[in-house]
């Protein structure tokens, strides 16, 4: 069901289905048999390092790149061979791609002009979306007079005003400084909650993915390594690759040589006389003070272990080479099955 905001702005989240998608550049396969379902109104993030295939997948979905095999559906409609201009997809780029000689209003109105939306309806929709992103007082400004965050909101308004079936965002916050990026993340999450539009978002920033997403798709070398709800991927990764890519993870081996993971926040300094399921003896490499908490980097034989200590006072006096004993519980252990 549409909420009041989505109805007001004429937006409706559409489901996305990608089936058997393959793409190559010459002899180089860059997307391998991609299957993915994105629910209507979902905020889905494609997360991966440079070269993982996430941006290529977004461009294929937008229609900017052809593909070799597969099928793309949006809202049950096959768009596999539909040209870009007919897909009704909104796009926000990292560099904003605004027209410098056009005012904010003219930039936002551009997609409606191309669709020949009548003048009165066009003005109404532009006014509504500028209010939505809190830029109604900047309508007559040129992009060059705006801050990076304001330009990003102009690009977002331009993508939303056409009332897209889905909104694609390619690392849209990458050019912003940390504080502004965090502020825009909060605004974007609130907008998504209000509007209910389906968003497919690309980033290499795992923290950003965790903050924004309903579901995350982790990609590597053109393949989906794991996809699902944020908490599921974090607490139940299917491989050491996923565990280490989404958050920090220590990789250890049990007495049978099987690999498992334990997150730094789940490791503690062993209290005197404490009994724990798992104990590890190590020597301190360094202690990083981060305020109320601290991080201990230690070495156990050839393995480096990172542990977050909530009470910085507990690590006072620990110097390089000092022996420490870590403890952690079985229920916090990440079991992958086969080592990867």
Helices and strands as residue ranges (DSSP letters): H 4-8, E 16-25, E 28-38, E 43-47, H 54-62, E 69-74, E 77-78, G 84-86, E 89-92, H 104-114, H 119-132, G 136-138, G 143-145, H 148-160, E 166-170, H 178-195, E 198-203, H 206-212, E 215-220, E 223-229, H 230-235, H 240-245, E 250-253, E 259-262, G 264-266, E 268-269, E 278-289, E 294-300, E 303-309, G 312-315, E 323-328, G 330-332, E 334-335
